[in-house]
Amino acid sequence: MEYNFSSPILNDLSSRGFIYQVTDPGALDKLFMSGEQITFYVGFDPTAKSLHVGHLLWIRLIQKLQKFGIRAIIICGGATSKIGDPTWKDKERVMLDYTTVLENIKSITAKLKKLVKFENCENTVRLLNNDDWISKINYMDFLREYGPLFSVNKMLTMDSVSTRLARQQHLSFLEFNYMLLQAYDFLYLFENYNCQIQIGGADQWSNMISGADLIRRKTGKIGIGMSMPLLTNSDGKKMGKTESGAVWMNENLMSPFDFWQYWRNIDDRDVTKLMKLFTDIDVAEIATYGALVGTKEMNEKKIVLADAITSIVHPDVSLENIHNTATGIFSNGGNEISDIEIYHIPQQTRIDKALVITGLAPSQTSARRLIDGRGVKIDGNAVETYDSQIMASCLISVGKKKFVKVSVSNS
């Protein structure tokens, strides 16, 4: 739904589709109009080595709000990831050992530092791990102090729990505790960092309500939960899935060219919604794009969109190189990345050997000549030495007409 706020910032966010639900819209509007320093938090459970398209809205929102002097706290859920959120899951998530969790946090943190301004910035973003405080909780003390403030009756009505129970699917006591821990996170940040707002996906709504309710019961003050819509296409399906897997943000799991190509080939009907979220183009202008569905002009808008999203996620990547590579593919009769033959090769294969494996060169000697002549490109970037190794799935081109995609494995 679209809210009508007094705050120009909130109205812009609402008109662009960032706001789905708010626990207390009036309190949120009052806070943004007060002139006070505002702090919000967003949590990422490090259940994989990379963030994915599902996290893209959160990154975009952090970037937008930071421009207005609003502070963000990013939580890497080292504690909550060891449990697993039952939200919308058909079955219990596989439990991760903490070594894996720490490796995932390291990888995700490295990417976040490329996307969000942490240093030399007036509105510094804090990056915290909730295991730093949750691991110190004494179980009996937690039960005595916070147990009376949670209603099991109410928890059973929350979507994250009731949906699983309605399907008569197993819900462990471990998962049932997830809501308590996320609510405690909000209270901890509210009391220790003056964090007034929790922001997350629509599937976190039950947890946000519990956190705001815990703050009210414990302190008598107001904490605000604000959910954002899940990224879905016009058919109502979650965006971010391809035939080869998830659309990851880390370039070692998905090349920047593949990432750009994913957005370049979205359905025409999804363009206006995504334009509002991921570009700064005026909303009124974007509204006119709906009339372009099925036209050549819409393809041009999709390139603008793909450029904008790729620049958010891969700020150091050359869009010019990506465009040149894409132009080469289209002039060669292809329409998208799936039209190109895929070869599976081991990770760390040398580029000269990869050219032979993929048939782009008849021999390694010939491959080296091509490389020396700067006739070989990986994702649009010229290869300078044949000692280069293929570390991640990518697009290799020789000249303007020969393209192959390689998919790497650890074996």
C-alpha positions in Angstrom: 0.0 0.0 0.0 1.1 3.6 -0.5 1.1 5.8 2.7 0.6 9.5 2.8 3.2 11.1 5.0 4.1 14.6 5.9 7.8 13.7 5.5 9.0 14.3 1.9 11.6 11.5 2.5 9.0 9.0 3.5 6.6 10.1 0.8 9.3 9.5 -1.8 10.1 6.1 -0.4 6.4 5.2 -0.4 5.7 6.4 -3.9 8.7 4.4 -5.2 7.4 1.2 -3.5 10.0 0.8 -0.7 7.4 0.7 2.1 5.1 -2.2 2.5 3.9 -2.1 6.1 4.7 0.0 9.2 3.9 -0.9 12.8 3.1 2.8 13.7 3.0 5.1 10.6 2.2 8.1 12.7 5.2 7.6 14.9 7.4 7.0 11.9 6.2 10.3 10.2 6.7 12.2 13.5 10.2 10.9 13.9 11.2 11.9 10.3 9.7 15.4 10.8 11.3 15.9 14.3 14.8 16.9 13.2 16.2 14.3 15.5 19.1 12.0 14.6 17.5 8.9 13.2 19.0 5.4 13.3 17.6 2.3 11.8 18.9 -1.3 11.5 18.8 -4.0 8.9 19.8 -7.6 9.5 21.5 -10.1 7.2 21.7 -13.7 8.3 24.9 -15.0 6.8 23.5 -18.4 5.6 25.5 -18.2 2.3 28.8 -16.7 1.2 27.1 -13.9 -0.8 24.1 -11.6 -0.6 21.6 -12.2 -3.3 18.9 -10.2 -5.2 16.6 -10.6 -2.2 18.9 -8.2 -0.3 19.1 -5.7 -3.1 16.3 -3.5 -1.8 17.9 -3.2 1.6 21.2 -2.1 0.1 19.4 0.5 -2.1 17.5 1.8 0.9 20.6 2.1 3.1 22.3 4.1 0.3 19.3 6.4 -0.1 18.7 7.1 3.6 22.4 7.7 4.2 22.3 10.6 1.8 19.7 12.2 4.1 22.0 11.9 7.1 20.1 8.9 8.5 22.3 6.4 10.3 22.2 2.7 9.6 23.2 -0.3 11.6 23.9 -3.5 9.6 23.6 -6.7 11.6 25.3 -9.8 10.4 23.3 -12.4 12.3 26.1 -14.7 13.6 23.7 -15.9 16.3 20.4 -16.0 14.5 21.9 -17.8 11.5 22.7 -20.7 13.7 19.0 -21.2 14.3 17.3 -20.4 11.0 14.2 -18.2 10.5 11.1 -20.4 9.9 9.5 -17.7 7.9 7.8 -19.0 4.7 10.1 -22.1 4.8 8.5 -25.6 4.1 11.1 -27.3 6.3 13.7 -26.6 8.9 16.9 -25.0 7.6 20.1 -27.0 7.7 22.1 -25.8 10.8 25.4 -24.2 10.0 28.5 -24.7 12.1 30.0 -21.4 13.4 33.2 -21.7 11.3 31.0 -21.6 8.2 29.0 -18.7 9.6 32.2 -16.7 10.2 33.4 -17.4 6.7 30.1 -16.2 5.3 30.3 -13.1 7.5 33.8 -12.3 6.2 32.7 -12.7 2.6 29.4 -10.7 3.0 31.2 -7.9 5.0 33.8 -7.5 2.2 31.0 -6.9 -0.3 29.1 -4.6 1.9 32.1 -2.4 2.3 32.1 -1.9 -1.4 28.4 -0.9 -1.5 27.9 1.2 1.6 30.1 4.1 2.9 31.6 3.0 6.2 34.7 5.3 6.3 35.2 9.0 6.0 31.5 9.6 6.1 29.6 11.9 8.4 26.8 9.3 8.7 28.9 6.3 9.6 27.3 2.9 9.2 27.9 0.5 12.0 28.5 -3.2 11.2 27.7 -5.5 14.1 27.4 -9.2 14.8 24.5 -10.2 17.1 26.5 -13.1 18.4 28.5 -10.6 20.4 25.5 -10.0 22.7 23.3 -13.0 22.2 26.1 -15.5 23.1 26.4 -13.8 26.5 22.8 -14.4 27.4 22.2 -16.6 30.5 19.2 -18.8 29.6 17.5 -18.6 33.1 18.1 -14.9 33.3 16.6 -14.4 29.8 13.5 -16.6 30.7 12.9 -14.7 33.9 13.4 -11.2 32.5 11.9 -11.5 29.0 9.7 -14.7 29.1 6.8 -12.9 30.8 6.8 -10.2 28.0 6.1 -12.7 25.2 2.7 -14.2 24.6 2.8 -17.7 23.2 -0.9 -17.2 22.1 0.2 -14.2 20.0 3.3 -15.9 18.7 1.1 -18.8 17.4 -0.9 -16.3 15.3 2.1 -14.8 13.6 2.4 -15.7 9.9 5.9 -17.2 10.3 4.5 -19.7 12.7 0.9 -20.2 11.8 1.6 -20.9 8.1 3.9 -23.8 9.0 1.4 -25.2 11.6 -1.5 -24.8 9.2 0.4 -27.0 6.7 1.0 -29.5 9.5 4.7 -29.2 8.9 7.3 -29.7 11.6 8.3 -26.5 13.6 11.1 -27.1 16.1 11.3 -25.3 19.4 14.7 -24.1 18.1 13.0 -22.2 15.2 10.2 -21.0 17.4 12.8 -19.1 19.4 14.0 -17.2 16.4 11.3 -14.6 16.9 12.4 -14.0 20.5 16.0 -13.5 19.5 15.2 -11.0 16.7 12.9 -9.1 19.0 15.8 -9.0 21.6 18.1 -7.7 18.9 15.8 -4.7 18.3 15.6 -4.0 22.1 19.3 -4.3 22.5 20.0 -1.8 19.7 17.2 0.5 20.9 18.8 0.7 24.4 22.4 0.7 23.4 22.5 2.6 20.1 19.3 4.6 20.2 18.1 2.6 17.1 14.4 3.6 16.6 13.6 1.6 13.5 13.9 -1.9 12.2 13.7 -2.4 8.4 13.5 -5.7 6.6 11.6 -7.8 4.0 7.9 -8.4 4.2 8.6 -12.0 5.4 10.1 -10.5 8.6 6.9 -8.7 9.6 6.0 -11.0 12.4 9.5 -10.6 13.9 9.3 -6.8 13.6 5.9 -6.7 15.4 7.4 -8.8 18.2 10.4 -6.5 18.5 8.3 -3.3 18.6 6.1 -5.0 21.2 9.0 -6.0 23.4 10.4 -2.5 23.4 7.0 -1.1 24.4 6.6 -3.6 27.2 10.1 -3.3 28.5 10.7 0.4 28.2 7.3 2.0 27.6 8.7 3.7 24.5 8.1 3.3 20.8 10.2 1.2 18.4 9.0 1.1 14.8 9.1 -1.8 12.3 9.0 -1.0 8.6 8.8 -3.8 6.1 9.7 -3.6 2.4 8.0 -5.7 -0.3 9.7 -8.9 -1.6 11.0 -8.5 -5.1 8.5 -10.4 -7.3 7.8 -10.4 -11.0 4.5 -9.6 -12.7 3.5 -13.3 -12.2 4.0 -13.0 -8.5 7.1 -15.2 -8.4 10.2 -14.2 -6.5 12.8 -12.5 -8.6 16.4 -13.7 -8.5 16.3 -17.2 -9.9 17.9 -18.4 -13.2 18.3 -21.8 -14.8 21.8 -21.9 -13.3 20.8 -20.8 -9.8 20.4 -17.7 -7.7 21.4 -14.2 -8.8 24.3 -13.5 -6.4 25.9 -10.1 -5.7 29.4 -11.5 -5.3 31.3 -11.5 -8.6 33.0 -14.9 -7.8 29.6 -16.5 -7.8 28.0 -14.6 -10.7 29.9 -12.4 -13.1 29.0 -8.7 -13.4 28.1 -9.4 -17.1 25.7 -12.2 -16.1 24.2 -10.0 -13.4 23.7 -7.1 -15.9 22.2 -9.6 -18.5 19.7 -10.8 -15.9 18.2 -7.3 -15.5 18.5 -6.6 -19.3 16.2 -9.6 -20.0 13.5 -9.1 -17.4 9.8 -9.0 -18.5 8.7 -5.6 -19.9 5.9 -5.5 -17.3 8.4 -5.4 -14.5 10.4 -2.4 -15.7 8.4 0.5 -14.2 8.3 -1.1 -10.7 12.1 -1.7 -10.8 12.8 1.7 -12.2 11.1 3.4 -9.3 13.2 1.4 -6.8 16.6 1.4 -8.4 16.9 4.7 -10.4 16.5 8.3 -9.4 14.3 9.1 -12.4 11.2 11.0 -11.5 8.3 8.8 -10.6 5.9 10.6 -12.9 8.2 10.0 -15.9 8.6 6.3 -15.0 4.8 6.0 -14.9 4.7 6.7 -18.7 6.9 3.7 -19.4 4.0 1.3 -19.1 2.9 2.3 -22.5 6.2 1.1 -24.0 5.6 -2.6 -23.3 6.6 -4.7 -26.3 8.4 -1.8 -28.1 12.0 -1.1 -29.0 11.9 1.8 -26.6 11.3 -0.5 -23.7 14.5 -2.4 -24.5 16.3 0.9 -24.2 14.8 1.5 -20.8 15.8 -2.0 -19.7 19.4 -1.2 -20.5 19.1 1.9 -18.4 17.7 -0.2 -15.6 20.4 -2.9 -15.9 23.1 -0.2 -15.8 21.6 1.3 -12.7 21.3 -1.9 -10.7 24.7 -3.2 -11.9 26.3 0.1 -10.8 24.8 -0.3 -7.3 26.1 -3.9 -6.9 29.3 -3.6 -8.9 30.4 0.0 -8.7 33.9 -0.6 -10.1 32.8 -2.5 -13.2 33.0 -0.8 -16.6 29.5 -0.5 -18.1 31.1 0.3 -21.4 32.8 -3.1 -21.5 29.5 -4.8 -20.7 27.7 -2.9 -23.5 30.4 -3.8 -26.0 30.2 -7.4 -25.0 26.4 -7.4 -25.2 26.6 -5.7 -28.6 28.9 -8.4 -29.9 26.5 -11.1 -28.7 23.4 -9.4 -30.4 25.3 -8.8 -33.6 26.2 -12.5 -33.6 22.6 -13.5 -33.5 22.1 -14.1 -29.8 19.4 -12.6 -27.6 20.7 -13.3 -24.2 23.4 -15.2 -22.3 21.5 -18.5 -22.5 22.0 -18.5 -26.2 25.7 -19.0 -25.8 27.4 -22.4 -25.4 28.5 -23.2 -21.9 31.7 -25.1 -20.9 32.4 -26.5 -17.5 36.0 -26.1 -16.4 37.9 -26.5 -13.1 38.5 -23.3 -11.1 42.0 -21.7 -11.6 42.3 -23.0 -15.1 44.8 -20.8 -17.0 43.2 -18.6 -19.7 45.3 -20.0 -22.5 44.2 -23.5 -21.6 40.6 -22.4 -21.3 40.7 -21.1 -24.8 41.7 -24.5 -26.1 39.1 -26.3 -24.0 36.3 -24.1 -25.3 37.4 -24.3 -28.9 38.2 -20.6 -29.1 41.8 -21.4 -30.0 43.3 -24.6 -31.7 46.3 -24.7 -29.4 47.8 -23.0 -26.4 50.4 -21.3 -28.7 47.7 -19.9 -30.8 45.8 -18.8 -27.6 48.9 -16.9 -26.4 49.2 -15.1 -29.7 45.6 -14.0 -29.3 46.2 -12.8 -25.8 49.4 -11.0 -26.7 47.4 -9.2 -29.4 44.8 -8.2 -26.8 42.1 -10.1 -28.8 40.7 -12.0 -25.8 38.3 -10.6 -23.3 36.7 -11.9 -20.0 33.4 -10.2 -19.4 34.4 -7.4 -21.7 37.8 -6.8 -20.1 40.9 -7.4 -22.2 43.2 -10.2 -20.9 46.7 -9.0 -20.5 48.6 -12.2 -19.7 48.0 -15.9 -20.4 49.0 -16.6 -16.8 45.6 -15.3 -15.8 43.4 -17.9 -14.2 39.6 -18.4 -14.5 38.4 -17.9 -10.9 34.6 -17.6 -11.5 32.0 -18.2 -14.1 32.4 -15.7 -16.9 32.0 -14.8 -20.6 35.0 -15.3 -22.8 35.2 -13.6 -26.2 37.7 -13.7 -29.0 37.3 -10.8 -31.4 33.7 -9.5 -32.0 32.0 -12.8 -33.1 33.2 -15.6 -30.9 31.7 -16.0 -27.4 31.5 -18.8 -24.9 30.5 -19.0 -21.3 32.5 -21.0 -18.8 31.1 -22.3 -15.5 33.8 -23.1 -12.9 33.8 -25.9 -10.3 36.2 -26.6 -7.4 37.0 -30.1 -8.7 
